[in-house]
Amino acid sequence: MKVGVVGVTGRVGTILVELLSESGEHSIVGGISGDSRPQELERMVQNSDVLIDFSRTSI
């Protein structure tokens, strides 16, 4: 499964990337953080089977 991670540089996002990388069943196709450009999010959405969002609790 191709996974995109929103909030990739945060505490949980970093752990999530590590765990997904260790799994033989998933590949990380992209990750964005608060300073990413909108085009990066669009590209990640197009290339992912699923997005996991650990950006902010207020969103």
Chimera marker file (.cmm) of the C-alpha trace (Angstrom):
<marker_set name="trace">
<marker id="1" x="0.000" y="0.000" z="0.000" r="1" g="1" b="0" radius="0.5"/>
<marker id="2" x="1.305" y="3.443" z="-0.927" r="1" g="1" b="0" radius="0.5"/>
<marker id="3" x="1.113" y="5.819" z="2.056" r="1" g="1" b="0" radius="0.5"/>
<marker id="4" x="1.395" y="9.595" z="2.268" r="1" g="1" b="0" radius="0.5"/>
<marker id="5" x="2.048" y="11.238" z="5.635" r="1" g="1" b="0" radius="0.5"/>
<marker id="6" x="0.879" y="14.734" z="6.557" r="1" g="1" b="0" radius="0.5"/>
<marker id="7" x="2.866" y="16.058" z="9.511" r="1" g="1" b="0" radius="0.5"/>
<marker id="8" x="5.869" y="13.952" z="8.609" r="1" g="1" b="0" radius="0.5"/>
<marker id="9" x="8.380" y="15.978" z="10.656" r="1" g="1" b="0" radius="0.5"/>
<marker id="10" x="6.410" y="15.914" z="13.882" r="1" g="1" b="0" radius="0.5"/>
<marker id="11" x="6.780" y="13.540" z="16.811" r="1" g="1" b="0" radius="0.5"/>
<marker id="12" x="4.141" y="11.025" z="15.702" r="1" g="1" b="0" radius="0.5"/>
<marker id="13" x="4.842" y="11.490" z="11.984" r="1" g="1" b="0" radius="0.5"/>
<marker id="14" x="8.496" y="10.582" z="12.503" r="1" g="1" b="0" radius="0.5"/>
<marker id="15" x="7.568" y="7.417" z="14.416" r="1" g="1" b="0" radius="0.5"/>
<marker id="16" x="4.966" y="6.529" z="11.805" r="1" g="1" b="0" radius="0.5"/>
<marker id="17" x="7.478" y="6.816" z="8.958" r="1" g="1" b="0" radius="0.5"/>
<marker id="18" x="9.904" y="4.598" z="10.857" r="1" g="1" b="0" radius="0.5"/>
<marker id="19" x="7.269" y="1.919" z="11.473" r="1" g="1" b="0" radius="0.5"/>
<marker id="20" x="5.981" y="2.014" z="7.894" r="1" g="1" b="0" radius="0.5"/>
<marker id="21" x="9.536" y="1.751" z="6.579" r="1" g="1" b="0" radius="0.5"/>
<marker id="22" x="10.104" y="-1.386" z="8.640" r="1" g="1" b="0" radius="0.5"/>
<marker id="23" x="6.913" y="-2.951" z="7.308" r="1" g="1" b="0" radius="0.5"/>
<marker id="24" x="7.389" y="-4.915" z="4.138" r="1" g="1" b="0" radius="0.5"/>
<marker id="25" x="3.808" y="-4.206" z="3.099" r="1" g="1" b="0" radius="0.5"/>
<marker id="26" x="3.856" y="-0.405" z="2.810" r="1" g="1" b="0" radius="0.5"/>
<marker id="27" x="5.812" y="2.183" z="0.881" r="1" g="1" b="0" radius="0.5"/>
<marker id="28" x="5.941" y="5.861" z="1.744" r="1" g="1" b="0" radius="0.5"/>
<marker id="29" x="5.279" y="7.901" z="-1.382" r="1" g="1" b="0" radius="0.5"/>
<marker id="30" x="5.566" y="11.285" z="0.263" r="1" g="1" b="0" radius="0.5"/>
<marker id="31" x="5.398" y="13.393" z="3.347" r="1" g="1" b="0" radius="0.5"/>
<marker id="32" x="4.619" y="17.024" z="3.970" r="1" g="1" b="0" radius="0.5"/>
<marker id="33" x="4.991" y="19.407" z="6.867" r="1" g="1" b="0" radius="0.5"/>
<marker id="34" x="3.888" y="22.929" z="7.653" r="1" g="1" b="0" radius="0.5"/>
<marker id="35" x="6.415" y="24.510" z="5.315" r="1" g="1" b="0" radius="0.5"/>
<marker id="36" x="5.507" y="22.352" z="2.294" r="1" g="1" b="0" radius="0.5"/>
<marker id="37" x="4.047" y="23.871" z="-0.848" r="1" g="1" b="0" radius="0.5"/>
<marker id="38" x="0.456" y="23.110" z="-1.962" r="1" g="1" b="0" radius="0.5"/>
<marker id="39" x="1.778" y="21.371" z="-5.088" r="1" g="1" b="0" radius="0.5"/>
<marker id="40" x="3.561" y="18.832" z="-2.894" r="1" g="1" b="0" radius="0.5"/>
<marker id="41" x="0.290" y="17.915" z="-1.179" r="1" g="1" b="0" radius="0.5"/>
<marker id="42" x="-1.481" y="17.579" z="-4.523" r="1" g="1" b="0" radius="0.5"/>
<marker id="43" x="1.252" y="15.290" z="-5.878" r="1" g="1" b="0" radius="0.5"/>
<marker id="44" x="1.175" y="13.159" z="-2.723" r="1" g="1" b="0" radius="0.5"/>
<marker id="45" x="-2.625" y="12.798" z="-2.886" r="1" g="1" b="0" radius="0.5"/>
<marker id="46" x="-2.438" y="11.663" z="-6.505" r="1" g="1" b="0" radius="0.5"/>
<marker id="47" x="0.251" y="9.050" z="-5.790" r="1" g="1" b="0" radius="0.5"/>
<marker id="48" x="-1.054" y="7.598" z="-2.497" r="1" g="1" b="0" radius="0.5"/>
<marker id="49" x="-3.537" y="4.862" z="-1.713" r="1" g="1" b="0" radius="0.5"/>
<marker id="50" x="-4.057" y="6.371" z="1.729" r="1" g="1" b="0" radius="0.5"/>
<marker id="51" x="-3.108" y="9.573" z="3.581" r="1" g="1" b="0" radius="0.5"/>
<marker id="52" x="-2.407" y="9.650" z="7.295" r="1" g="1" b="0" radius="0.5"/>
<marker id="53" x="-2.719" y="13.096" z="8.884" r="1" g="1" b="0" radius="0.5"/>
<marker id="54" x="-0.801" y="13.864" z="12.068" r="1" g="1" b="0" radius="0.5"/>
<marker id="55" x="-0.434" y="17.562" z="11.377" r="1" g="1" b="0" radius="0.5"/>
<marker id="56" x="-2.391" y="19.353" z="14.112" r="1" g="1" b="0" radius="0.5"/>
<marker id="57" x="-5.171" y="18.501" z="16.484" r="1" g="1" b="0" radius="0.5"/>
<marker id="58" x="-7.003" y="21.708" z="15.583" r="1" g="1" b="0" radius="0.5"/>
<marker id="59" x="-7.496" y="20.715" z="11.943" r="1" g="1" b="0" radius="0.5"/>
<link id1="1" id2="2" r="1" g="1" b="0" radius="0.2"/>
<link id1="2" id2="3" r="1" g="1" b="0" radius="0.2"/>
<link id1="3" id2="4" r="1" g="1" b="0" radius="0.2"/>
<link id1="4" id2="5" r="1" g="1" b="0" radius="0.2"/>
<link id1="5" id2="6" r="1" g="1" b="0" radius="0.2"/>
<link id1="6" id2="7" r="1" g="1" b="0" radius="0.2"/>
<link id1="7" id2="8" r="1" g="1" b="0" radius="0.2"/>
<link id1="8" id2="9" r="1" g="1" b="0" radius="0.2"/>
<link id1="9" id2="10" r="1" g="1" b="0" radius="0.2"/>
<link id1="10" id2="11" r="1" g="1" b="0" radius="0.2"/>
<link id1="11" id2="12" r="1" g="1" b="0" radius="0.2"/>
<link id1="12" id2="13" r="1" g="1" b="0" radius="0.2"/>
<link id1="13" id2="14" r="1" g="1" b="0" radius="0.2"/>
<link id1="14" id2="15" r="1" g="1" b="0" radius="0.2"/>
<link id1="15" id2="16" r="1" g="1" b="0" radius="0.2"/>
<link id1="16" id2="17" r="1" g="1" b="0" radius="0.2"/>
<link id1="17" id2="18" r="1" g="1" b="0" radius="0.2"/>
<link id1="18" id2="19" r="1" g="1" b="0" radius="0.2"/>
<link id1="19" id2="20" r="1" g="1" b="0" radius="0.2"/>
<link id1="20" id2="21" r="1" g="1" b="0" radius="0.2"/>
<link id1="21" id2="22" r="1" g="1" b="0" radius="0.2"/>
<link id1="22" id2="23" r="1" g="1" b="0" radius="0.2"/>
<link id1="23" id2="24" r="1" g="1" b="0" radius="0.2"/>
<link id1="24" id2="25" r="1" g="1" b="0" radius="0.2"/>
<link id1="25" id2="26" r="1" g="1" b="0" radius="0.2"/>
<link id1="26" id2="27" r="1" g="1" b="0" radius="0.2"/>
<link id1="27" id2="28" r="1" g="1" b="0" radius="0.2"/>
<link id1="28" id2="29" r="1" g="1" b="0" radius="0.2"/>
<link id1="29" id2="30" r="1" g="1" b="0" radius="0.2"/>
<link id1="30" id2="31" r="1" g="1" b="0" radius="0.2"/>
<link id1="31" id2="32" r="1" g="1" b="0" radius="0.2"/>
<link id1="32" id2="33" r="1" g="1" b="0" radius="0.2"/>
<link id1="33" id2="34" r="1" g="1" b="0" radius="0.2"/>
<link id1="34" id2="35" r="1" g="1" b="0" radius="0.2"/>
<link id1="35" id2="36" r="1" g="1" b="0" radius="0.2"/>
<link id1="36" id2="37" r="1" g="1" b="0" radius="0.2"/>
<link id1="37" id2="38" r="1" g="1" b="0" radius="0.2"/>
<link id1="38" id2="39" r="1" g="1" b="0" radius="0.2"/>
<link id1="39" id2="40" r="1" g="1" b="0" radius="0.2"/>
<link id1="40" id2="41" r="1" g="1" b="0" radius="0.2"/>
<link id1="41" id2="42" r="1" g="1" b="0" radius="0.2"/>
<link id1="42" id2="43" r="1" g="1" b="0" radius="0.2"/>
<link id1="43" id2="44" r="1" g="1" b="0" radius="0.2"/>
<link id1="44" id2="45" r="1" g="1" b="0" radius="0.2"/>
<link id1="45" id2="46" r="1" g="1" b="0" radius="0.2"/>
<link id1="46" id2="47" r="1" g="1" b="0" radius="0.2"/>
<link id1="47" id2="48" r="1" g="1" b="0" radius="0.2"/>
<link id1="48" id2="49" r="1" g="1" b="0" radius="0.2"/>
<link id1="49" id2="50" r="1" g="1" b="0" radius="0.2"/>
<link id1="50" id2="51" r="1" g="1" b="0" radius="0.2"/>
<link id1="51" id2="52" r="1" g="1" b="0" radius="0.2"/>
<link id1="52" id2="53" r="1" g="1" b="0" radius="0.2"/>
<link id1="53" id2="54" r="1" g="1" b="0" radius="0.2"/>
<link id1="54" id2="55" r="1" g="1" b="0" radius="0.2"/>
<link id1="55" id2="56" r="1" g="1" b="0" radius="0.2"/>
<link id1="56" id2="57" r="1" g="1" b="0" radius="0.2"/>
<link id1="57" id2="58" r="1" g="1" b="0" radius="0.2"/>
<link id1="58" id2="59" r="1" g="1" b="0" radius="0.2"/>
</marker_set>
